[in-house]
């Protein structure tokens, strides 16, 4: 590579024109300063000045420099070939030697690799964190009522509450028949009183064993909770009513009803439709039907 000159041009011992001298001469012939030429070509002024100084070490790769030279020659209306030939004669255009990776042995990732260690530690830490979170959610200290507490018999029933609840509730117990309850026991010395019969419509619509006295029919278009009580507070029906089967109770003069999902229920007493809307609040209807025995209020 030639030694750099402080001014555009060639060295004293080299009569051959340099690309920088040619560019500077063409620019001056067009009365354009380096800044204006750079602005026209959207280049940095430093690139124009480095080209005119033949300062190839501070210029990019030859492929870019050749592009600059062609743009400058086109802008100054000179022959780019002459400047490119001068650039090829003065600049070192040898490409940098590439490393020979084919002969290098591939790097082996061993168990002692930092990446392997880091990933392993992260996985172990995540696993420990998940185990701790699971343990805390299933084995809280002092949670004697938790079904997963070690040593607790899950069939032993609910544990006693550690503190009184702020609300009251009713415990629902179901017999072996599922949702139905047995008829009330005959009071001592009684004659048996009224009899209670249940019947549901079969898939063929047949009805069996029902009196015409106090015939109560409850049908629903979707699942609904149904509670029916007699005059003595005994349960006549307690469970879920389903669309496939109508609930029918007969033989009683008085009924007290609690009906959930009331908008889906159709209620009849002795064939007469009963409007549930006046008795409904937030989807639950409560009403009494029939003749009230002495001491029972609210009969229809």
Beta strands, then each sheet from edge to edge (+ up, - down):
strand 1: 197-200
strand 2: 216-220
strand 3: 224-229
strand 4: 235-241
strand 5: 247-250
strand 6: 254-260
strand 7: 265-269
strand 8: 272-274
strand 9: 280-281
strand 10: 284-290
sheet 1: 1+ 5- 2+ 7- 8+
sheet 2: 4+ 3- 6+ 10- 9+
end
